[in-house]
């Protein structure tokens, strides 16, 4: 693996947000989101302030807004849930857009939508401006246990190798005319799953032996 | 599906975060007993594997599909502590690098989809294993039953957390019925896929399956003689 590898969400740049130390960015994200989550529902102007702060950071990072908006699809299931809330919650009823809905459900749904959106956007901003290696170093500085940092490091490092292996298996299946359409095809997919596990585990063993032969004693050389 | 920010209130989120940190710290110690100095590379590769398998979609019907939650199968394949550690790292990476699951909901996600599914999956697996005959053919069955049980129990745990720190007044009995009903169905899928997948690993490398170790130790060497071809 030559050269620095970006992960899927990283947007290369040299803005002040990109250059900020990763451990500060993680702490800032955590603090920001705790404040957002603790904001009582109904305090809508305050959500506007949160959004303004977040947008200011994003403008400063010079990551194109379209880049972030496209990646906000992970939130969609919860948008449905938030829209459902006014109809399933109990309590006094109120009129909204000509529909009779639960008042508390309406506020809870709006608050959930606001918080989840702010959360996804803030996490995207961190992911878009932070290289995985910097993030790992930042988490180590935040006193995350060294073993946990190592495990996360190996996961990040081999993520694309393993997902690529899965992709090659899919291409192999499809080039033989197989498309999974219904549960009768599960045994074949499950065999891919099993094969992927064996390959990943054996790769882990090989990596471990390679590390031992280079003098690994349980700590990563710095 | 990952819990996003804002689903549970701030005190509950902080409390689940603290409990999850404690659980992860314990599993860090215990995983070393399962893997010794191979812990870092192997747990890391297992975490990458779990992440990848969440991209492997199993078609259900009418264009819908689902993927494994994976807590129970991870426990059976690599042992409960390593499995827990790997799933926790998956949630951490998904939250920080993929914006999947809120950072304030990280503790909730690690507890519900990591700790609960691993603990229930492994507990039921071991319980079923003591009842069934001690053969390698029974390991996938026990794993499937454990995986089936892990999903509705996790949904009940979610309802419990929601009762404490939920942000909307949904009648709890309705929520429980809906959540458990849906997750019983998801659990059936999880159970069947786990059964099939563990079966395919057992067929090739039974020695890699942590949950099969007792069975393999009890197995005696068989010498089968065949008549020489004339």
Interface residues (C-beta under 8 A of the other chain):
Chain A: X7 X8 X9 X26 X29 X30 X33 X34 X36 X37 X38 X41 X71 X74 X75 X77 X78 X85 X88 X89 X90 X91 X102 X104 X105 X108 X109 X111 X112 X114 X115 X116 X118 X119 X120 X122 X123 X124 X126 X127 X132 X135 X145 X147 X148 X150 X151 X152 X153 X154 X155 X156 X157 X158 X159 X161 X162 X163 X165 X166 X180 X181 X182 X183 X185 X186 X187 X189 X190 X191 X192 X193 X194 X195 X196 X197 X198 X200 X201 X203 X204 X205 X207 X208 X211 X216 X217 X218
Chain B: X1 X4 X5 X6 X7 X9 X10 X13 X14 X24 X25 X28 X32 X37 X38 X39 X40 X41 X42 X43 X44 X45 X46 X47 X48 X49 X51 X52 X53 X55 X56 X57 X58 X59 X60 X61 X68 X77 X78 X85 X86 X89 X90 X92 X93 X95 X96 X97 X98 X99 X100 X102 X103 X104 X105 X167 X168 X169 X170 X171 X174 X189 X192 X193 X196 X197 X198 X199 X200 X201 X203 X204 X205 X208
